[in-house]
Amino acid sequence: MWTTPNLLTLLRILLIPVFVGVFYAPVPWARLAATLVFTAAAITDWLDGWLARRWGQTSALGAFLDPVADKLMVAVALVLLVQADPRAALALPAAVIIGREIAVSALREWMAELGARTRVAVSMAGKFKTIAQMVAIILLILETPILDLPLYELGLVLLYIAAFLTLWSMVLYLRAAWPSLTAEQPGKG
């Protein structure tokens, strides 16, 4: 149970309050520190899965905790970013991403009850979405231009790309689940 991949996933969850505290710290380097904490969490997201597969340490606990940790960290980061910049331009893609995560999680849970969870397994579109989303959030948290690169604006563009990929991957999941969603349930009309 306490494998390195599971410990990395737990670390990601424990980094959430650290991330929030650093994000709001009244110091000039708060955004840089918050960026480093979020980046560390994003790296553990990739690393825990890679290690689990490479070392043969996949587990039910890891399969449960990993997506929970990812969704919590991303949702918290998006909420903090929207609170810091409450414009519709940021709130819209953040709402799409968080809403999709809730909908797809519910869909996966329902499909698991039907014994058809594999129909809504993670797709390549979901993987590309995750990469765009993580890089976007890192740039949005960092906020300050580096070498005259408008990081915040680049982050916002990437967040819209991530929101589009989010919707596209949700459509793929719904399409895969559609036969189960529209099937007659025994004893129900």
Summary of the structure (lengths in Angstrom):
residues: 189
radius of gyration: 18.0
end to end distance: 43.5
largest distance: 64.9
contacts: 556
relative contact order: 0.11
helix: 80%
strand: 1%
